Amino acid sequence: MKEKLFNLLRNSYSPYSHFRVAAIVRMKDGKEFTGVNVENASYGATICAERCAILKAVSEGYKKEDFLELYIMCDHEKTSSCCFLCRQVIVEFMDPECKIVFMSNDGKEEQHFVKEVCPYPFSKEDLK
Protein backbone atom coordinates (compact mmCIF):
# COMPACT_ATOMS: atom_id res chain seq x y z
CA MET A 1 0.00 0.00 0.00
CA LYS A 2 2.91 2.37 0.78
CA GLU A 3 4.23 2.25 -2.77
CA LYS A 4 0.77 2.78 -4.30
CA LEU A 5 0.18 5.82 -2.10
CA PHE A 6 3.65 7.24 -2.71
CA ASN A 7 3.14 6.99 -6.49
CA LEU A 8 -0.35 8.45 -6.20
CA LEU A 9 1.04 11.59 -4.53
CA ARG A 10 2.27 12.67 -7.98
CA ASN A 11 -1.35 13.15 -9.07
CA SER A 12 -2.08 15.69 -6.34
CA TYR A 13 -2.98 19.15 -7.59
CA SER A 14 -1.68 21.35 -4.78
CA PRO A 15 -0.15 24.52 -6.27
CA TYR A 16 -1.20 26.66 -3.29
CA SER A 17 -0.32 24.66 -0.19
CA HIS A 18 2.31 22.40 -1.80
CA PHE A 19 1.00 19.77 0.65
CA ARG A 20 0.31 16.65 -1.39
CA VAL A 21 -2.03 14.00 0.00
CA ALA A 22 -3.09 10.62 -1.40
CA ALA A 23 -5.72 8.21 -0.13
CA ILE A 24 -6.91 4.71 -0.93
CA VAL A 25 -10.15 3.29 0.41
CA ARG A 26 -10.47 -0.48 0.36
CA MET A 27 -13.85 -2.11 0.14
CA LYS A 28 -14.88 -5.43 1.70
CA ASP A 29 -14.93 -7.03 -1.76
CA GLY A 30 -11.25 -6.07 -2.25
CA LYS A 31 -11.83 -3.21 -4.72
CA GLU A 32 -9.83 -0.05 -4.08
CA PHE A 33 -10.62 3.56 -4.90
CA THR A 34 -7.92 6.23 -5.00
CA GLY A 35 -8.01 9.92 -4.31
CA VAL A 36 -5.70 12.92 -4.13
CA ASN A 37 -6.19 16.44 -2.89
CA VAL A 38 -7.30 18.84 -5.62
CA GLU A 39 -6.88 22.48 -4.67
CA ASN A 40 -8.57 25.51 -6.14
CA ALA A 41 -7.82 29.24 -6.08
CA SER A 42 -11.16 29.50 -4.30
CA TYR A 43 -9.98 27.50 -1.28
CA GLY A 44 -13.47 26.38 -0.31
CA ALA A 45 -13.71 24.47 -3.60
CA THR A 46 -10.71 22.32 -2.69
CA ILE A 47 -11.36 18.62 -2.13
CA CYS A 48 -9.24 16.41 0.10
CA ALA A 49 -7.83 13.05 -0.93
CA GLU A 50 -9.92 11.16 1.61
CA ARG A 51 -13.21 12.58 0.37
CA CYS A 52 -12.15 12.09 -3.23
CA ALA A 53 -11.54 8.35 -2.69
CA ILE A 54 -14.67 7.77 -0.60
CA LEU A 55 -16.94 9.63 -3.00
CA LYS A 56 -15.53 7.70 -5.96
CA ALA A 57 -16.62 4.50 -4.21
CA VAL A 58 -20.07 5.93 -3.51
CA SER A 59 -20.43 7.07 -7.13
CA GLU A 60 -19.74 3.48 -8.19
CA GLY A 61 -22.63 2.20 -6.05
CA TYR A 62 -20.89 1.21 -2.81
CA LYS A 63 -22.77 1.69 0.47
CA LYS A 64 -21.74 2.25 4.09
CA GLU A 65 -21.62 -1.46 4.86
CA ASP A 66 -19.15 -2.02 1.98
CA PHE A 67 -16.23 0.04 3.34
CA LEU A 68 -13.34 -1.79 5.04
CA GLU A 69 -10.35 0.54 5.56
CA LEU A 70 -8.78 3.83 4.55
CA TYR A 71 -5.10 4.59 3.92
CA ILE A 72 -3.81 8.17 3.78
CA MET A 73 -0.32 9.45 2.96
CA CYS A 74 0.88 13.02 3.11
CA ASP A 75 4.04 14.22 1.41
CA HIS A 76 5.77 14.95 4.68
CA GLU A 77 8.10 13.15 7.07
CA LYS A 78 5.39 13.21 9.74
CA THR A 79 2.03 11.51 9.59
CA SER A 80 -0.96 13.81 9.35
CA SER A 81 -4.57 13.31 10.38
CA CYS A 82 -7.77 14.10 8.47
CA CYS A 83 -9.43 17.49 8.46
CA PHE A 84 -12.84 17.69 10.08
CA LEU A 85 -14.73 17.84 6.77
CA CYS A 86 -13.16 14.50 5.88
CA ARG A 87 -13.93 13.09 9.31
CA GLN A 88 -17.61 13.91 8.77
CA VAL A 89 -17.61 12.05 5.44
CA ILE A 90 -15.73 9.14 7.02
CA VAL A 91 -18.38 8.89 9.76
CA GLU A 92 -21.13 8.95 7.13
CA PHE A 93 -19.73 6.01 5.14
CA MET A 94 -17.45 3.97 7.39
CA ASP A 95 -18.38 1.92 10.44
CA PRO A 96 -16.76 2.82 13.78
CA GLU A 97 -14.62 -0.37 13.64
CA CYS A 98 -13.13 0.38 10.21
CA LYS A 99 -9.37 0.90 10.19
CA ILE A 100 -7.69 4.15 9.16
CA VAL A 101 -3.93 4.16 8.51
CA PHE A 102 -2.03 7.45 8.37
CA MET A 103 1.37 7.31 6.63
CA SER A 104 4.26 9.68 6.13
CA ASN A 105 6.17 9.82 2.86
CA ASP A 106 8.95 7.71 4.37
CA GLY A 107 6.56 4.94 5.42
CA LYS A 108 5.90 5.66 9.10
CA GLU A 109 2.42 4.44 10.01
CA GLU A 110 -0.20 5.18 12.63
CA GLN A 111 -3.19 2.85 12.75
CA HIS A 112 -6.50 3.92 14.23
CA PHE A 113 -10.17 3.06 14.06
CA VAL A 114 -12.89 5.41 12.89
CA LYS A 115 -14.26 5.55 16.44
CA GLU A 116 -10.88 6.89 17.65
CA VAL A 117 -10.46 9.48 14.90
CA CYS A 118 -14.11 10.55 15.18
CA PRO A 119 -15.02 10.06 18.86
CA TYR A 120 -18.08 12.34 18.84
CA PRO A 121 -19.78 11.76 15.49
CA PHE A 122 -22.63 13.84 14.12
CA SER A 123 -24.96 11.45 12.33
CA LYS A 124 -28.53 11.00 11.15
CA GLU A 125 -29.45 10.12 14.74
CA ASP A 126 -28.68 13.72 15.70
CA LEU A 127 -31.25 14.99 13.20
CA LYS A 128 -34.20 13.31 14.94
C-alpha positions as MATLAB code, in Angstrom:
seq = 'MKEKLFNLLRNSYSPYSHFRVAAIVRMKDGKEFTGVNVENASYGATICAERCAILKAVSEGYKKEDFLELYIMCDHEKTSSCCFLCRQVIVEFMDPECKIVFMSNDGKEEQHFVKEVCPYPFSKEDLK';
ca = [
       0.000    0.000    0.000;
       2.915    2.368    0.779;
       4.227    2.248   -2.770;
       0.765    2.779   -4.296;
       0.182    5.822   -2.099;
       3.646    7.238   -2.713;
       3.141    6.990   -6.491;
      -0.352    8.446   -6.202;
       1.041   11.589   -4.528;
       2.272   12.667   -7.978;
      -1.346   13.155   -9.071;
      -2.083   15.690   -6.344;
      -2.978   19.155   -7.592;
      -1.680   21.345   -4.784;
      -0.146   24.516   -6.271;
      -1.204   26.660   -3.294;
      -0.318   24.659   -0.194;
       2.306   22.400   -1.804;
       1.004   19.765    0.645;
       0.308   16.655   -1.392;
      -2.030   13.997   -0.004;
      -3.085   10.623   -1.399;
      -5.722    8.207   -0.128;
      -6.914    4.709   -0.929;
     -10.149    3.294    0.412;
     -10.468   -0.479    0.356;
     -13.853   -2.110    0.135;
     -14.878   -5.427    1.700;
     -14.927   -7.031   -1.756;
     -11.252   -6.070   -2.254;
     -11.835   -3.212   -4.719;
      -9.828   -0.048   -4.083;
     -10.615    3.560   -4.895;
      -7.923    6.227   -4.995;
      -8.013    9.925   -4.312;
      -5.703   12.921   -4.134;
      -6.192   16.441   -2.891;
      -7.295   18.835   -5.623;
      -6.877   22.476   -4.668;
      -8.573   25.508   -6.143;
      -7.824   29.239   -6.085;
     -11.159   29.495   -4.296;
      -9.977   27.502   -1.280;
     -13.471   26.381   -0.309;
     -13.713   24.474   -3.598;
     -10.714   22.323   -2.686;
     -11.357   18.618   -2.129;
      -9.240   16.410    0.102;
      -7.829   13.048   -0.934;
      -9.921   11.157    1.607;
     -13.206   12.577    0.370;
     -12.151   12.088   -3.234;
     -11.535    8.352   -2.688;
     -14.670    7.773   -0.597;
     -16.939    9.631   -3.003;
     -15.531    7.696   -5.958;
     -16.624    4.495   -4.213;
     -20.072    5.927   -3.505;
     -20.428    7.069   -7.131;
     -19.736    3.478   -8.186;
     -22.626    2.204   -6.048;
     -20.894    1.206   -2.806;
     -22.772    1.686    0.470;
     -21.744    2.252    4.093;
     -21.617   -1.456    4.856;
     -19.149   -2.018    1.975;
     -16.230    0.040    3.339;
     -13.339   -1.785    5.040;
     -10.353    0.543    5.563;
      -8.778    3.827    4.551;
      -5.096    4.589    3.918;
      -3.813    8.167    3.785;
      -0.319    9.447    2.962;
       0.885   13.019    3.113;
       4.038   14.216    1.409;
       5.767   14.951    4.684;
       8.103   13.154    7.072;
       5.391   13.213    9.744;
       2.026   11.514    9.586;
      -0.961   13.806    9.353;
      -4.568   13.311   10.381;
      -7.768   14.102    8.473;
      -9.429   17.487    8.460;
     -12.845   17.690   10.081;
     -14.732   17.841    6.773;
     -13.163   14.496    5.881;
     -13.934   13.093    9.314;
     -17.610   13.909    8.772;
     -17.613   12.053    5.436;
     -15.727    9.144    7.024;
     -18.376    8.888    9.759;
     -21.129    8.946    7.131;
     -19.726    6.013    5.136;
     -17.449    3.975    7.388;
     -18.384    1.920   10.437;
     -16.755    2.817   13.781;
     -14.624   -0.369   13.639;
     -13.131    0.377   10.215;
      -9.372    0.898   10.193;
      -7.686    4.154    9.162;
      -3.931    4.162    8.513;
      -2.027    7.451    8.373;
       1.370    7.307    6.627;
       4.259    9.683    6.128;
       6.168    9.824    2.857;
       8.949    7.708    4.369;
       6.559    4.942    5.420;
       5.904    5.659    9.104;
       2.422    4.436   10.014;
      -0.203    5.182   12.629;
      -3.191    2.847   12.753;
      -6.497    3.915   14.234;
     -10.174    3.055   14.060;
     -12.887    5.414   12.886;
     -14.259    5.552   16.442;
     -10.875    6.893   17.655;
     -10.458    9.480   14.904;
     -14.105   10.550   15.182;
     -15.020   10.063   18.864;
     -18.080   12.342   18.836;
     -19.780   11.763   15.490;
     -22.626   13.841   14.116;
     -24.964   11.448   12.327;
     -28.531   10.997   11.149;
     -29.448   10.122   14.744;
     -28.680   13.724   15.705;
     -31.250   14.995   13.203;
     -34.197   13.307   14.937;
];
